[in-house]
Protein backbone atom coordinates (compact mmCIF):
# COMPACT_ATOMS: atom_id res chain seq x y z
CA UNK A 1 0.00 0.00 0.00
CA UNK A 2 1.32 3.40 -0.95
CA UNK A 3 1.42 5.91 1.90
CA UNK A 4 -0.17 8.59 -0.25
CA UNK A 5 -3.16 6.32 -0.85
CA UNK A 6 -4.22 6.96 2.77
CA UNK A 7 -5.18 10.54 2.04
CA UNK A 8 -8.61 11.24 3.57
CA UNK A 9 -10.28 8.82 5.90
CA UNK A 10 -12.62 8.41 8.83
CA UNK A 11 -12.55 6.30 11.99
CA UNK A 12 -15.12 3.65 12.82
CA UNK A 13 -14.92 4.32 16.55
CA UNK A 14 -17.49 2.74 18.86
CA UNK A 15 -18.01 -0.40 16.77
CA UNK A 16 -15.37 -3.01 17.58
CA UNK A 17 -13.69 -0.68 20.05
CA UNK A 18 -14.97 1.40 22.98
CA UNK A 19 -18.28 -0.45 22.87
CA UNK A 20 -20.45 -0.25 26.00
CA UNK A 21 -20.44 -4.02 26.39
CA UNK A 22 -19.36 -7.07 24.41
CA UNK A 23 -22.58 -7.51 22.47
CA UNK A 24 -22.89 -9.43 19.16
CA UNK A 25 -26.07 -7.52 18.32
CA UNK A 26 -24.14 -4.25 18.57
CA UNK A 27 -21.29 -5.63 16.44
CA UNK A 28 -23.77 -6.75 13.78
CA UNK A 29 -25.76 -3.50 13.66
CA UNK A 30 -23.57 -0.50 14.54
CA UNK A 31 -21.72 -0.59 11.20
CA UNK A 32 -23.11 -2.30 8.11
CA UNK A 33 -22.27 -2.56 4.42
CA UNK A 34 -24.44 0.52 3.77
CA UNK A 35 -22.28 2.62 6.12
CA UNK A 36 -19.12 1.59 4.30
CA UNK A 37 -20.61 2.37 0.91
CA UNK A 38 -21.83 5.74 2.13
CA UNK A 39 -18.34 6.62 3.41
CA UNK A 40 -16.95 5.78 -0.03
CA UNK A 41 -19.71 7.69 -1.82
CA UNK A 42 -18.91 10.78 0.24
CA UNK A 43 -15.38 10.71 -1.17
CA UNK A 44 -13.22 9.20 1.58
CA UNK A 45 -10.51 6.77 0.45
CA UNK A 46 -9.89 4.81 3.67
CA UNK A 47 -11.20 3.90 7.08
CA UNK A 48 -9.32 3.47 10.33
CA UNK A 49 -10.84 0.46 12.07
CA UNK A 50 -10.21 0.51 15.84
CA UNK A 51 -10.44 -2.95 17.43
CA UNK A 52 -10.17 -3.82 21.13
CA UNK A 53 -8.28 -7.01 21.87
CA UNK A 54 -11.25 -8.88 23.50
CA UNK A 55 -12.82 -8.98 20.04
CA UNK A 56 -9.78 -10.91 18.85
CA UNK A 57 -8.76 -13.07 21.81
CA UNK A 58 -10.01 -14.21 25.18
CA UNK A 59 -8.10 -13.62 28.42
CA UNK A 60 -8.71 -17.28 29.22
CA UNK A 61 -7.02 -18.38 25.97
CA UNK A 62 -4.52 -15.70 24.98
CA UNK A 63 -2.96 -16.18 21.59
CA UNK A 64 -5.92 -18.08 20.14
CA UNK A 65 -7.82 -15.76 17.81
CA UNK A 66 -11.60 -15.79 18.13
CA UNK A 67 -13.38 -16.78 14.95
CA UNK A 68 -16.30 -14.50 15.83
CA UNK A 69 -14.02 -11.47 15.90
CA UNK A 70 -12.25 -12.50 12.72
CA UNK A 71 -15.61 -12.80 10.99
CA UNK A 72 -16.41 -9.14 11.74
CA UNK A 73 -13.04 -8.10 10.32
CA UNK A 74 -13.29 -10.24 7.20
CA UNK A 75 -16.80 -8.95 6.53
CA UNK A 76 -15.66 -5.35 6.90
CA UNK A 77 -12.67 -5.97 4.64
CA UNK A 78 -14.98 -7.45 2.02
CA UNK A 79 -17.28 -4.41 2.19
CA UNK A 80 -14.34 -2.05 1.93
CA UNK A 81 -12.78 -3.89 -0.99
CA UNK A 82 -16.06 -3.68 -2.90
CA UNK A 83 -16.37 0.03 -2.06
CA UNK A 84 -12.71 0.70 -2.99
CA UNK A 85 -11.78 1.81 0.54
CA UNK A 86 -8.48 0.91 2.16
CA UNK A 87 -8.38 -0.18 5.80
CA UNK A 88 -6.08 0.59 8.73
CA UNK A 89 -6.55 -2.13 11.34
CA UNK A 90 -5.82 -0.29 14.59
CA UNK A 91 -5.30 -2.27 17.79
CA UNK A 92 -7.11 0.24 19.99
CA UNK A 93 -6.80 -1.57 23.32
CA UNK A 94 -4.25 -4.30 23.97
CA UNK A 95 -3.79 -6.95 26.65
CA UNK A 96 -2.70 -4.96 29.68
CA UNK A 97 -3.24 -1.57 28.05
CA UNK A 98 -6.17 0.82 27.54
CA UNK A 99 -5.54 4.45 26.67
CA UNK A 100 -8.61 5.52 28.67
CA UNK A 101 -7.85 3.55 31.84
CA UNK A 102 -4.31 4.43 32.83
CA UNK A 103 -4.67 3.32 36.45
CA UNK A 104 -5.09 -0.34 35.52
CA UNK A 105 -2.47 -0.48 32.77
CA UNK A 106 0.24 -3.11 33.15
CA UNK A 107 1.86 -3.26 29.73
CA UNK A 108 4.73 -0.94 30.59
CA UNK A 109 5.86 -2.98 33.61
CA UNK A 110 4.84 -6.50 32.59
CA UNK A 111 6.97 -8.62 30.26
CA UNK A 112 4.10 -11.13 30.27
CA UNK A 113 1.77 -8.60 28.66
CA UNK A 114 4.52 -7.38 26.34
CA UNK A 115 5.13 -10.94 25.14
CA UNK A 116 1.40 -11.44 24.76
CA UNK A 117 1.10 -8.29 22.62
CA UNK A 118 3.92 -9.42 20.33
CA UNK A 119 2.34 -12.85 19.99
CA UNK A 120 -1.09 -11.36 19.29
CA UNK A 121 0.34 -9.36 16.41
CA UNK A 122 2.07 -12.46 15.06
CA UNK A 123 -1.27 -14.25 15.04
CA UNK A 124 -3.07 -11.28 13.42
CA UNK A 125 -0.39 -10.95 10.77
CA UNK A 126 -0.36 -14.67 9.99
CA UNK A 127 -4.14 -14.77 9.74
CA UNK A 128 -4.38 -11.80 7.36
CA UNK A 129 -1.19 -12.48 5.41
CA UNK A 130 -3.16 -13.44 2.31
CA UNK A 131 -5.19 -10.19 2.32
CA UNK A 132 -4.07 -7.81 -0.42
CA UNK A 133 -1.41 -5.44 0.90
CA UNK A 134 -3.12 -2.62 -1.00
CA UNK A 135 -6.30 -3.17 1.02
CA UNK A 136 -5.08 -3.63 4.60
CA UNK A 137 -2.52 -1.86 6.79
CA UNK A 138 -1.72 -2.47 10.47
CA UNK A 139 -1.45 0.03 13.31
CA UNK A 140 0.45 -1.40 16.28
CA UNK A 141 -1.25 0.29 19.24
CA UNK A 142 -3.45 3.32 19.82
CA UNK A 143 -2.30 6.23 22.03
CA UNK A 144 0.48 4.86 24.19
CA UNK A 145 1.24 6.60 27.48
CA UNK A 146 4.53 5.29 28.89
CA UNK A 147 6.97 6.89 31.30
CA UNK A 148 9.64 6.44 28.65
CA UNK A 149 9.52 6.63 24.86
CA UNK A 150 12.56 4.34 24.82
CA UNK A 151 10.53 1.47 26.28
CA UNK A 152 7.76 1.95 23.73
CA UNK A 153 10.39 2.00 20.98
CA UNK A 154 11.73 -1.34 22.21
CA UNK A 155 8.28 -2.95 22.33
CA UNK A 156 7.30 -1.53 18.94
CA UNK A 157 10.49 -2.91 17.38
CA UNK A 158 9.76 -6.35 18.84
CA UNK A 159 6.29 -6.28 17.25
CA UNK A 160 7.73 -5.07 13.95
CA UNK A 161 10.32 -7.86 13.88
CA UNK A 162 7.60 -10.44 14.55
CA UNK A 163 5.44 -9.05 11.75
CA UNK A 164 8.30 -8.76 9.29
CA UNK A 165 9.20 -12.42 9.79
CA UNK A 166 5.76 -13.17 8.34
CA UNK A 167 5.03 -10.25 6.04
CA UNK A 168 7.82 -8.01 4.75
CA UNK A 169 5.65 -5.67 2.66
CA UNK A 170 2.59 -4.83 4.76
CA UNK A 171 2.25 -1.11 5.55
CA UNK A 172 2.54 -0.58 9.31
CA UNK A 173 1.58 2.59 11.14
CA UNK A 174 3.48 3.64 14.26
CA UNK A 175 2.72 6.52 16.60
CA UNK A 176 4.66 7.93 19.51
CA UNK A 177 4.29 8.40 23.24
CA UNK A 178 1.87 10.57 25.20
CA UNK A 179 -1.29 9.61 23.33
CA UNK A 180 0.36 9.82 19.91
CA UNK A 181 1.25 13.47 20.48
CA UNK A 182 3.02 15.54 17.82
CA UNK A 183 5.36 16.72 20.59
CA UNK A 184 6.73 13.19 21.07
CA UNK A 185 7.26 12.26 17.43
CA UNK A 186 10.94 13.22 17.67
CA UNK A 187 11.42 10.51 20.33
CA UNK A 188 10.19 7.74 18.03
CA UNK A 189 12.81 5.36 16.73
CA UNK A 190 13.52 5.93 13.03
CA UNK A 191 13.90 2.61 11.26
CA UNK A 192 15.07 1.67 7.79
CA UNK A 193 11.73 0.22 6.71
CA UNK A 194 10.12 1.77 3.65
CA UNK A 195 6.76 0.29 4.63
CA UNK A 196 6.69 1.93 8.05
CA UNK A 197 4.30 4.88 8.18
CA UNK A 198 4.71 7.26 11.12
CA UNK A 199 1.59 8.86 12.55
CA UNK A 200 0.22 11.23 15.17
CA UNK A 201 -3.09 12.44 16.62
CA UNK A 202 -4.11 16.07 16.81
CA UNK A 203 -6.69 17.50 19.21
CA UNK A 204 -5.30 20.96 19.84
CA UNK A 205 -6.16 23.24 21.44
CA UNK A 206 -7.86 20.94 23.93
CA UNK A 207 -10.04 23.75 25.26
CA UNK A 208 -11.61 23.89 21.77
CA UNK A 209 -11.63 20.23 20.71
CA UNK A 210 -12.70 18.78 24.06
CA UNK A 211 -14.70 21.64 25.56
CA UNK A 212 -17.19 20.45 28.20
CA UNK A 213 -16.11 16.81 27.68
CA UNK A 214 -17.27 14.76 30.65
CA UNK A 215 -14.10 12.63 30.61
CA UNK A 216 -11.62 15.51 30.38
CA UNK A 217 -10.69 16.66 33.89
CA UNK A 218 -10.61 20.45 33.95
CA UNK A 219 -12.58 21.18 30.81
CA UNK A 220 -15.68 19.54 32.24
CA UNK A 221 -15.37 21.75 35.31
CA UNK A 222 -14.48 24.83 33.24
CA UNK A 223 -17.74 24.29 31.35
CA UNK A 224 -17.30 27.20 28.94
CA UNK A 225 -17.91 27.56 25.22
CA UNK A 226 -14.62 28.22 23.42
CA UNK A 227 -14.92 29.40 19.84
CA UNK A 228 -12.50 28.94 16.96
CA UNK A 229 -11.06 31.26 15.91
CA UNK A 230 -11.02 32.74 19.37
CA UNK A 231 -9.61 32.23 22.86
CA UNK A 232 -10.48 30.49 26.10
CA UNK A 233 -11.85 33.48 27.95
CA UNK A 234 -11.77 33.03 31.71
CA UNK A 235 -9.42 30.05 31.66
CA UNK A 236 -6.62 31.89 33.49
CA UNK A 237 -8.92 32.82 36.35
CA UNK A 238 -10.38 29.31 36.45
CA UNK A 239 -6.93 27.73 36.76
CA UNK A 240 -5.93 30.16 39.50
CA UNK A 241 -8.85 28.84 41.50
CA UNK A 242 -8.32 25.22 40.37
CA UNK A 243 -4.53 24.72 40.14
CA UNK A 244 -4.92 20.93 39.96
CA UNK A 245 -5.84 21.37 36.28
CA UNK A 246 -2.93 23.62 35.32
CA UNK A 247 -0.71 20.86 33.99
CA UNK A 248 -3.29 19.90 31.37
CA UNK A 249 -4.68 23.31 30.46
CA UNK A 250 -2.14 26.02 31.20
CA UNK A 251 -0.78 26.00 27.63
CA UNK A 252 -4.14 27.34 26.38
CA UNK A 253 -4.05 30.42 28.61
CA UNK A 254 -3.56 33.69 26.74
CA UNK A 255 -3.54 32.04 23.32
CA UNK A 256 -5.52 33.16 20.30
CA UNK A 257 -6.61 30.07 18.42
CA UNK A 258 -6.52 30.36 14.65
CA UNK A 259 -4.77 28.78 11.66
CA UNK A 260 -1.45 30.32 12.69
CA UNK A 261 -1.77 28.71 16.11
CA UNK A 262 -2.53 25.31 14.55
CA UNK A 263 0.45 25.66 12.21
CA UNK A 264 2.70 26.45 15.16
CA UNK A 265 1.51 23.39 17.10
CA UNK A 266 1.88 21.22 14.02
CA UNK A 267 5.55 22.15 13.62
CA UNK A 268 6.94 19.02 15.36
CA UNK A 269 5.13 16.86 12.81
CA UNK A 270 6.32 19.02 9.92
CA UNK A 271 9.91 18.82 11.17
CA UNK A 272 9.70 15.05 11.68
CA UNK A 273 8.25 14.54 8.22
CA UNK A 274 11.06 16.58 6.68
CA UNK A 275 13.70 14.66 8.62
CA UNK A 276 12.31 11.42 7.16
CA UNK A 277 11.55 12.93 3.73
CA UNK A 278 8.27 11.05 4.01
CA UNK A 279 4.62 11.96 4.56
CA UNK A 280 2.92 11.36 7.90
CA UNK A 281 -0.61 10.29 8.82
CA UNK A 282 -2.90 11.93 11.38
CA UNK A 283 -4.95 9.03 12.66
CA UNK A 284 -7.38 11.08 14.75
CA UNK A 285 -8.55 14.68 14.84
CA UNK A 286 -11.85 16.44 15.44
CA UNK A 287 -13.93 18.77 17.61
CA UNK A 288 -16.54 17.55 20.09
CA UNK A 289 -20.20 18.04 19.25
CA UNK A 290 -20.66 20.27 22.31
CA UNK A 291 -18.78 23.02 20.49
CA UNK A 292 -20.49 25.66 18.41
CA UNK A 293 -21.20 24.42 14.86
CA UNK A 294 -19.19 27.19 13.22
CA UNK A 295 -16.24 26.38 15.49
CA UNK A 296 -16.30 22.76 14.33
CA UNK A 297 -16.42 23.81 10.69
CA UNK A 298 -13.73 26.49 10.99
CA UNK A 299 -11.33 24.24 12.87
CA UNK A 300 -11.82 21.30 10.50
CA UNK A 301 -11.37 23.51 7.45
CA UNK A 302 -8.06 24.85 8.75
CA UNK A 303 -6.81 21.41 9.79
CA UNK A 304 -7.59 19.85 6.41
CA UNK A 305 -5.91 22.73 4.60
CA UNK A 306 -2.77 22.26 6.74
CA UNK A 307 -2.74 18.50 6.23
CA UNK A 308 -2.98 19.01 2.48
CA UNK A 309 -0.32 21.72 2.48
CA UNK A 310 2.18 19.49 4.29
CA UNK A 311 1.27 16.22 2.57
CA UNK A 312 -0.23 14.51 5.63
CA UNK A 313 -2.92 11.87 5.31
CA UNK A 314 -5.70 11.98 7.87
CA UNK A 315 -8.62 10.09 9.38
CA UNK A 316 -11.34 12.06 11.13
CA UNK A 317 -12.66 10.96 14.52
CA UNK A 318 -15.30 9.65 14.10
CA UNK A 319 -17.96 8.41 11.67
CA UNK A 320 -20.81 7.57 14.04
CA UNK A 321 -21.82 9.01 17.43
CA UNK A 322 -18.91 8.93 19.95
CA UNK A 323 -19.36 12.70 20.71
CA UNK A 324 -17.55 13.61 17.47
CA UNK A 325 -19.68 11.81 14.90
CA UNK A 326 -20.54 12.74 11.34
CA UNK A 327 -23.79 10.80 11.80
CA UNK A 328 -25.86 10.15 14.91
CA UNK A 329 -26.67 6.79 16.52
CA UNK A 330 -29.45 6.23 13.98
CA UNK A 331 -27.19 7.08 11.04
CA UNK A 332 -28.64 10.52 10.30
CA UNK A 333 -26.15 13.02 8.86
CA UNK A 334 -25.39 15.72 11.42
CA UNK A 335 -23.64 18.28 9.21
CA UNK A 336 -23.15 17.81 5.48
CA UNK A 337 -20.86 20.84 5.31
CA UNK A 338 -18.42 19.20 7.73
CA UNK A 339 -18.34 16.09 5.55
CA UNK A 340 -17.74 18.24 2.47
CA UNK A 341 -14.79 19.93 4.20
CA UNK A 342 -13.25 16.59 5.15
CA UNK A 343 -13.44 15.15 1.64
CA UNK A 344 -12.38 18.35 -0.09
CA UNK A 345 -15.63 19.41 -1.74
CORCOR-V745804 format. One record per helix or strand. SS is the DSSP state (H for helix, E for strand). FROM is the first residue (numbers start at 1). LEN is the number of residues. If there is no record, write none. Layout:
# CORCOR-V745804
ss->{SS SS}
from->{FROM FROM}
len->{LEN LEN}
This chain:
# CORCOR-V745804
ss->{H E E H H E H E E H E E H H E H E H H E H H E H H E H H E H E E E E H}
from->{3 8 16 24 33 46 53 57 61 67 86 97 102 111 136 149 172 177 182 196 206 219 230 235 243 257 259 267 281 293 313 320 327 333 336}
len->{3 4 1 6 10 7 4 2 5 17 9 2 3 17 4 18 4 4 6 7 4 4 1 7 10 1 7 10 5 17 4 1 1 1 8}
